[in-house]
C-alpha cells in the first residue's frame, strides 16, 4: 500500500489569518509546526494500516513549509513545485490512495476560514459546469492516475464541500469551525491529531470501497477571475474563449491538459 499526502496550511487547526499562512507572518513558524504534526498524524495512521511507502507533497505557497527533519522518518518529501503546478504533482499509478491534509473551502464560501481557490484572483473553477475547489481539483488530477482521495481534513465548510465534490465514502476530519475569512473556532489540537491518525488508518483499510474522481473527459474547463483588467493575454492562448470580461473556457482532453490550461491562464491573469 503506497500513500500520497498533499498538505496545505489554511485548513490546519490553529491557522486562521495571514499571520499564520504567510512566510512573513509573526506566527508562520508556529503554523508550520502545526502543519507537520497533522501530516505526521496522517503518516502514523497510514503506517498502522499497513502502508509501505508514503510521499508527502508540500502544497502551500512556495512548497517549503515542512521542515524535513520534523517530518515522520518514514515519509519522503516533495518540496517546491513541478512544471504542472499541481498540488498532487508527483502522484502516479504506483500509489493506491491519497490524503489531502489542511485543505480549505473554495472561493466565495461564506464562513469558510481563508477560503479561496488557488489564489485570491480565482473566483470560480468549473469542470463541466460543476464547481470545484482545490480539493476537487486535486482529486481530479489524482483520478487521472486511478488514485482515489480517501481522506480530507479542514474546516467544517470544507467537510461539507467534500460531499459535493468527491465520491461518496471519502473520510473527513473537521479541524475547526469556520467563522469567516479570518476567524475560526478551533478544536483541541491534540484531539484533531488523534482523530487524523485514526481516520487515516480507517481510510487506508477501506480504500477499495472509494473510487477515484473521474469527471467525464473531454470536458469544458471554465475559470472566472476576480479582476477583469489585464486579461487580454489569456485570450491569446490557443483554444481559449473569453466568455465574459472575467471568465474564460476551453475544452480539455484529460486532467493533465486541464491542469496545464489552468496553470497557464492563472499565471497570465496575474501579470
Order of alpha helices (4+ residues) and beta strands (2+ residues): beta-alpha-alpha-beta-beta-beta-beta-beta-alpha-beta-alpha-beta-beta-beta-alpha-beta-alpha-beta-beta-alpha
